[in-house]
Every structure is written in structure tokens, then in C-alpha cells.
Amino acid sequence: MSVDFGPKSVAIVGSGLVGCLQGLYLRKHGYNVVFFESRADPRVVNETGRSINLVITSRGIQALTGLSDELAEKVMSVTTRVDGRTIHNMDKSVAYQAYGPTSAYCNFSVSRWELNKVLIDAAADAGCQFFFSHPLSHIDIPNTTIYFYLQHEVTKQFYQKSVKVSLVFGADGGGSRCRIALKGLLGDTCSDVCQPLGSGYKELSMPAGENGAYHLHGESLHIWPRGTHFLMALANLDGSFTMTFYMSNAELAALKTEEQVESFFQEYYPTAIALMPDYKKEFMSRPNGFLGTVFAKPWVFEDKLALIGDAAHAVTPFFGQGCNCGFEDVSVFDAILTRHEEGAAGGEVNMTAVLQDYDAERKPNGDAIGNMALENFVEMMSKTADPKFRLEKDIELVIQKHFPVFTSR
């Protein structure tokens, strides 16, 4: 089975957050956008236990409003406000650190899956086509042809499907098959390094209290820093919290039974698990999440392929900028494409030049965010428990209040 989507057609491999936003921006330029997603439609099949909550910051919001205020409002309607972080110490004392001197300094927490549903709906309404349960088998980059090996739903027969487009965007996450294909094509001239953190995570939960009330301060990032491991909580709209536990892979593997998990959490996180009735069952049943940073070069090939979002620069979640950096990829690409379209004065756009400019502008930023996230891992796990570090942050807030040009990281 072969399908040719014709001229000015774009295939986006992966219908996650960044891919969907890219599709929406490309529709604005008149491209025929087709998505191919390996997983089932998240609007139909609910998926939990695989991803921590995301944080949307000003750079992500700018990318949304750059497309439309209506889309930004829809996204913000599924978020919860986060004004600072609350530190839960081993001695059961609590300390709060605001993000800035005024309430204008805030972030927004959101479920990855709820955000994805909003963006898929928006992309579909804009005319994008979606093909779910289409895991990529192979991509012929020079000929912009994608191959899938699928099973017929009724006959159960396996068959090959090939799709021809004019441009492919790899938005298929940290384990991107598009990036692997690019490495296969370019060989030693291509760098593809995935740097494992050596630590993983478990997604746990804290249910809502009576009448949907929050058990903890709802507008705060909660951290239980313990030196070599930590627990984190972000609020959801229904009064619950998504809890994420981070620990070295070796130590995670050593917690093999519910009894071991209970003993460990009773020692280090007694105040949290008092509000987490299902933590043992969740810990045992949910997978260990992988954490790592991708450093790839180049991100593009001629006018055929571009990597975007985590496929280009997957980062650890400790700086809260992975999604935002991906959204900024999209808005920057849009600005570059617009500039080239204006320069072409109605003629054909030089897509090779567009992709080269995108690579040159975004690659340094992607690397910078990856490195900053690694630095913040240490801060969240241990420094936030240090009174001297917290005093340093308090001093920064005072400086920021009197000298707005200064911003605390």
C-alpha cells in the first residue's frame, strides 16, 4: 500500500505536544500536515504512570499566543498555577520559596496527557490528518518516504505501507527513530549522544481530599529533598497531586518488595505517604522512567528532514523547560519560515536554507537547556534542604525586587 500526499505535504512523526504545535503553525502556512503516531489515540486510550507533570513557563506561553489567544486559553484552562516551591525537610519542618518578588512570577503545572488532548483536538480542527497506531518501521530520508509495517484490524494480516511527502519532521521523542535514521544516513558526520543520568523515576499519586480539596498548598511545587533521592509533587485540577520519586537506578532496583518500599518511605517520607494510600501498589506496578539528555548534530538534512522537540534535544525534567524549549523550537521555526517566505516574494521557498537557519539558531539553545537541567537536578535533590542555599535564594528575591533587571535562575 502506497500513498503520495503530493506537493507541500509534511509528515510529522509523533503527535506529542511539540509535534502538534508544529502542525498547527504549518497549517497557517498552507501545508498539508499528516501525523503518524506509534501509540493509540490518547483521547480514546487513557495513559498514566508513564510521565511526570509538565511545567509551562513564559516561553511556552509565548509560543501558544503567537499562534492564537484562543489556543493559549484552552491550554491554560487545563493547568494549575505554581507560584513557588515548598521544601519538606527531614525534621518535618516546611520552608516556602517564592519564584519572584511578585505574583507575576509563576509557572503552570499540567498533565502531559491532558495537554496532548487539547493540542490534538486543535490540530485536527485546523485540518491536520492523524494516523494512530502507526509505529515507524523505516524512513528513506533522501526520498522523503516513510514505511510502516502494520497489521490489519479485521484480517490480522501484516502489510507494508509507504507514505511519500515533501518534508518530514521527527517529533518522536528522546528515542527518535528519525534521529537514528539520520545517523544511519550521515554516519560519522552525525553525532547522536544520549547521556543517561543514572537515575530514574516512579510516578505516584496523592488523591484529593474531601470535596476535591488539596492536602498540600495547591499553588506550589513540593519537594522532599533527601540528598541522594527526592520526592516531588505538582497539583492537578481535581485536587490531586502527581507525585514523582527520583532515585539512582541501582537503588530503585533494590526496592523489590512492598515491604521494602514501605520501610524506605516510612523512614524518609512519612508526612507524604500519610496522604498517599496507594503508593506501595503504584511503586510496584509502574515502570521505572528513564532519564537522559540527548545531544545531537545536525538536526536537519537538506530540505528533507528536521528534528524538533525531544527528538532533537531531550532533557531531564529538573529545570521545567523541556516542553517550553520544544514549543520555542516551533515558534522560532515559524519566524524563520516567515522570513524566507517574505524574501521569496511569492516564489518557492528555499527549504534547505530554512532548515539550516533553524538548526543554527536552535541547536545552541537546546544544548544549554540540557546542561542547565542537569545542574538543577543537584539543586532539587540536595541544595534545597540547605538553609544557606535557601538564604541565598531569599537574598536574590530582595535584589530582584529592587533591581528588576536581575532575575534569579
C-alpha positions in Angstrom: 0.0 0.0 0.0 1.5 3.3 -1.1 0.2 6.9 -0.5 1.6 10.1 -2.0 0.4 13.2 -0.3 1.7 15.4 -3.0 3.5 18.8 -3.1 3.7 21.0 0.0 2.9 18.0 2.2 4.5 17.5 5.6 4.7 14.3 7.7 5.2 14.8 11.4 6.3 11.6 13.1 4.9 11.7 16.6 1.8 13.5 17.7 3.0 14.7 21.1 3.0 18.2 22.3 5.7 19.8 20.1 4.6 17.9 17.0 1.0 19.1 17.4 2.0 22.7 17.8 4.3 22.4 14.8 1.4 21.0 12.8 -0.8 24.0 13.8 1.8 26.5 12.8 2.5 24.8 9.4 -1.2 24.8 8.6 -1.1 28.6 8.9 1.4 28.5 6.0 -0.8 26.3 3.9 1.0 23.0 4.3 -0.9 19.7 4.1 0.1 18.1 7.5 -0.2 14.4 8.3 0.7 12.9 11.6 1.9 9.3 12.2 1.9 8.2 15.9 3.1 4.9 17.2 0.6 4.9 20.1 -3.1 4.8 20.2 -5.2 8.0 20.3 -4.8 9.4 23.8 -8.2 10.9 23.6 -9.5 7.3 23.5 -7.0 5.3 25.4 -6.0 6.9 28.7 -2.4 6.5 29.7 -1.0 7.1 33.2 2.1 6.1 35.2 4.5 7.0 32.4 5.1 10.7 32.6 5.6 13.4 35.2 3.5 16.5 35.1 4.9 19.3 32.9 5.5 22.9 33.7 4.6 25.6 31.2 6.5 28.9 31.5 6.5 32.2 29.7 8.5 30.9 26.7 5.9 28.1 26.2 3.0 30.5 26.6 4.6 32.9 24.1 4.7 30.1 21.5 1.0 29.4 22.1 -0.2 33.0 22.0 2.0 33.5 18.9 -0.4 31.2 17.1 -3.7 32.3 18.7 -5.0 33.6 22.0 -7.9 31.1 21.8 -5.4 28.1 21.8 -3.5 29.6 24.7 -6.7 30.0 26.7 -7.7 26.4 26.0 -4.3 25.2 27.2 -4.3 27.4 30.3 -7.7 26.0 31.2 -6.2 22.6 32.0 -3.2 24.0 34.0 -2.7 24.8 37.7 -0.8 27.9 38.8 2.6 27.4 40.6 4.0 30.5 42.5 7.0 28.9 44.2 8.3 25.8 45.9 7.7 24.3 49.3 10.5 22.3 50.8 9.6 19.4 53.2 12.6 18.7 55.4 13.6 15.5 57.2 12.7 17.0 60.6 9.1 17.6 59.2 9.6 21.4 59.1 8.5 23.2 55.9 10.0 26.2 54.1 8.5 28.1 51.2 10.5 29.9 48.4 8.6 32.2 46.0 9.6 32.2 42.4 9.8 36.0 42.4 9.1 39.2 44.3 5.5 39.5 43.0 2.8 37.1 41.9 3.6 37.8 38.3 6.5 35.3 38.7 4.8 32.0 38.3 4.7 28.8 36.3 1.8 26.5 35.4 1.6 22.7 36.0 -0.3 20.5 33.6 -0.8 16.8 32.9 1.1 15.8 29.7 -1.9 13.7 28.6 -4.5 16.5 29.2 -2.3 19.0 27.3 -1.8 16.5 24.4 -5.5 16.0 24.1 -6.1 19.8 23.8 -3.4 20.1 21.1 -4.5 17.1 19.1 -8.1 18.4 19.0 -6.8 21.8 17.9 -4.6 20.3 15.2 -7.5 18.1 13.9 -9.8 21.2 13.9 -7.1 23.0 11.8 -7.2 20.3 9.1 -4.3 18.1 10.1 -4.8 14.3 9.5 -3.9 11.8 12.2 -2.9 8.1 11.8 -2.5 6.5 15.2 -1.0 3.1 16.0 1.5 3.7 13.2 4.9 2.8 14.5 7.7 3.9 12.2 9.5 1.0 10.5 11.9 2.8 8.3 12.4 6.2 6.7 14.1 6.9 3.4 15.2 10.4 4.1 16.6 11.4 0.7 13.3 10.4 -0.9 11.1 11.6 2.0 9.3 8.3 2.1 8.2 6.7 5.4 7.5 3.0 5.8 5.2 1.2 8.2 4.7 -2.5 8.9 1.1 -2.8 10.1 -1.5 -5.4 11.0 -5.0 -5.2 9.5 -7.6 -4.8 12.3 -10.0 -7.3 10.8 -8.0 -9.9 8.9 -4.9 -9.7 11.2 -2.8 -9.9 8.1 0.5 -7.9 8.1 1.2 -5.5 5.3 3.6 -2.7 4.4 2.5 0.9 4.0 4.7 3.6 2.4 4.0 7.3 2.6 5.6 9.9 0.3 5.7 13.6 1.4 7.8 16.6 0.6 9.2 17.2 4.1 9.4 15.1 7.3 9.6 16.4 10.9 10.9 14.0 13.5 8.9 14.8 16.7 9.1 11.3 18.0 10.7 11.9 21.4 14.0 11.1 23.0 14.3 7.7 21.4 13.6 9.2 18.0 13.7 6.7 15.1 14.0 9.7 12.8 17.2 10.7 14.6 18.5 7.1 14.4 17.8 7.1 10.6 19.6 10.5 10.2 22.6 9.0 12.0 22.4 5.9 9.7 22.4 8.2 6.6 25.2 10.6 7.7 27.4 8.1 9.5 30.4 9.6 11.3 29.5 13.2 10.2 26.4 12.9 12.5 26.7 13.0 16.3 23.9 11.3 18.3 24.7 11.0 22.0 22.1 10.0 24.6 23.7 10.7 28.0 21.9 8.7 30.7 21.5 10.4 34.1 21.9 7.1 36.0 18.8 7.9 37.9 15.2 7.0 37.1 11.7 7.9 38.4 8.4 6.4 39.5 5.1 8.2 39.1 3.0 8.0 42.2 -0.1 9.9 43.3 -1.8 11.8 46.2 -5.5 11.8 45.8 -7.7 14.8 46.5 -9.1 15.4 50.0 -12.7 15.8 50.9 -14.8 17.7 48.3 -11.7 17.9 46.0 -9.6 19.9 48.4 -5.8 19.9 48.2 -4.0 18.1 51.0 -1.0 20.5 50.3 -0.6 24.0 49.1 -2.1 23.8 45.6 -0.1 26.6 44.0 3.4 25.3 44.9 5.9 22.8 43.7 6.6 20.5 46.6 10.0 18.9 47.1 11.2 16.4 49.7 15.0 16.7 49.3 16.9 13.8 50.8 20.5 14.1 49.4 20.6 11.1 47.1 16.9 10.9 46.2 13.8 13.1 46.4 10.1 13.2 46.0 8.2 15.9 44.1 4.6 16.9 43.9 2.6 19.1 41.4 -1.1 19.8 41.7 -3.8 18.7 39.3 -7.1 20.5 38.7 -9.1 17.8 40.5 -7.4 18.4 43.8 -5.0 15.5 43.5 -1.2 15.7 43.2 1.1 13.9 40.7 4.0 12.6 42.9 7.3 11.8 41.3 10.0 9.9 43.1 13.6 10.2 41.8 16.4 7.8 42.7 19.5 6.2 41.3 18.7 3.2 39.0 20.7 0.9 41.3 18.8 1.9 44.4 15.5 1.7 42.6 16.2 -1.8 41.6 17.0 -2.7 45.2 13.4 -1.9 46.3 11.9 -5.2 45.2 9.0 -5.8 47.6 6.2 -3.8 49.1 7.7 -4.4 52.5 11.0 -2.8 51.4 9.1 0.1 49.8 7.1 0.7 52.9 10.1 0.6 55.2 12.0 3.0 52.9 9.2 5.6 52.6 8.3 5.4 56.3 11.9 6.4 57.0 12.3 9.2 54.5 8.8 10.4 53.5 6.4 9.7 56.4 4.5 13.0 56.0 3.9 12.4 52.3 2.8 8.8 52.4 0.3 9.6 55.1 -1.6 11.2 52.3 -0.7 8.6 49.6 -2.8 5.4 50.3 -1.8 3.6 47.1 2.0 4.4 47.0 3.2 0.8 47.5 0.9 -0.6 44.8 1.8 2.2 42.4 5.5 1.8 43.1 5.5 -1.9 42.4 3.2 -1.8 39.3 4.5 1.2 37.4 7.6 1.2 35.2 10.9 2.9 36.1 11.1 6.1 33.9 14.3 6.7 32.0 16.1 10.0 32.4 18.7 11.2 30.0 19.9 14.1 27.8 20.2 14.0 24.0 23.0 15.9 22.3 22.6 15.5 18.5 24.2 17.2 15.5 22.9 18.1 12.9 19.2 18.3 13.4 18.4 18.6 9.7 19.1 17.1 6.3 18.9 19.3 3.2 15.2 20.1 2.6 14.0 16.7 3.6 14.1 16.2 7.4 14.2 18.2 10.6 14.2 17.1 14.2 12.2 19.0 16.7 11.5 18.9 20.4 12.8 15.9 22.4 13.8 14.2 19.2 16.5 16.9 18.8 17.3 17.8 22.4 15.6 15.5 25.1 16.4 16.9 28.5 15.9 15.8 32.1 12.9 17.4 33.8 14.6 19.3 36.6 14.6 22.7 35.1 11.0 22.5 33.9 11.9 23.6 30.4 11.7 20.6 28.1 8.2 21.2 26.8 8.9 25.0 26.7 12.1 24.6 24.7 10.2 22.4 22.2 7.5 25.0 21.9 10.1 27.6 21.3 11.6 25.4 18.5 8.2 25.7 16.8 7.8 29.5 17.2 11.4 30.1 16.0 11.0 27.8 13.0 7.8 29.7 12.2 9.6 33.0 12.3 12.4 31.7 10.1 10.0 30.2 7.6 8.0 33.5 7.5 11.2 35.5 6.9 12.1 33.2 4.0 8.6 33.3 2.5 8.7 37.1 2.6 12.1 37.0 0.9 10.8 34.7 -1.8 8.2 37.3 -2.7 5.6 34.7 -3.6 8.1 32.3 -5.2 9.3 28.9 -4.0 10.8 29.0 -0.5 14.4 27.5 -0.2 13.5 24.9 2.4 17.2 23.8 2.7 18.1 27.3 3.8 15.1 27.4 6.2 16.2 24.2 7.9 19.8 25.3 8.1 18.9 28.5 9.8 16.6 26.6 12.2 19.5 24.3 13.1 22.0 27.1 13.6 19.6 29.1 15.8 18.1 26.4 18.0 21.0 23.8 18.5 22.9 26.0 21.0 19.8 26.7 23.0 18.8 23.0 23.1 22.3 22.1 24.5 22.1 25.0 27.0 18.8 23.9 28.4 20.0 20.3 28.7 23.1 21.3 30.7 21.1 23.7 33.0 18.6 20.9 33.7 21.4 18.6 34.9 22.6 21.4 37.2 19.2 21.8 38.7 19.0 18.1 39.5 21.6 18.6 42.2 19.8 21.7 43.4 16.4 19.9 43.8 17.8 16.7 45.3 20.1 18.2 48.0 20.7 22.0 47.9 17.1 22.9 48.6 17.5 21.3 52.0 20.4 23.5 52.9 19.5 26.6 55.0 22.4 28.6 53.4 21.1 27.9 49.9 17.6 29.0 50.9 19.1 32.2 52.4 20.9 32.8 49.1 17.5 32.5 47.2 15.9 34.9 49.7 18.7 37.4 49.0 18.2 37.0 45.3 14.5 37.8 45.7 15.3 41.0 47.6 17.8 42.1 44.8 15.2 41.2 42.2 12.6 43.3 43.9 14.8 46.4 43.9 16.6 45.8 40.6 14.1 44.1 38.2 16.9 43.7 35.6 18.2 40.9 37.8 16.4 37.5 37.6 17.1 34.6 39.8 17.6 31.3 37.9 
